[in-house]
């Protein structure tokens, strides 16, 4: 009887571990998920506070032609570095006999649809046509997923699965370092558009996305294979795209918002370099 109970306990523990690894990262549990939720709520509060306190809107300073070339080259270099790192990691995982089928990602169609929709909205509603509209649409559509991915990857980086011997931490760094470089250089492409403004709406939407992350973290920040993680993943992803869209909307001052009129394109704003 004791042996049976022991075996049942081991089986239950194995099942729970398998559930926490249902995907490409291990869910948070116990006090870790509570700490994660608190940190994310604090970050959301800080972003919202900044949105009310900063002198908004903030216009991003346009880079010089040389700086634009460097930005694009750095972005392409980051993509190549990520592909090389990914290929090397996949080969090592195969040699260690850890390669397994990647689980289905139900959020991928949402991401692709939002990228296409955002590109279309920006290029159609752009007050400046031609090359400016195209560059703005491309920069916005590329940057939008990164608004979600950058904080997301910081959360799951240390919990990716399976761990790769002989040094799982080293292989995580070798993968995530170029990935973060891709995300940061992609976000920097927003400076190529003269339409981008950091508004209070952008800050509040980003704070709301972090608050959804906090709810997701409180539930364990699990892989989107169950209704709750899927819903929280989709909502936070949609908010990230809303943040990106708000960067291209005409800025509104407090008085103009009360009057219901939008700020003209040549209205003064605070530039940041």
Beta strands, then each sheet from edge to edge (+ up, - down):
strand 1: 58-60
strand 2: 197-198
strand 3: 270-272
sheet 1: 2+ 1- 3-
end
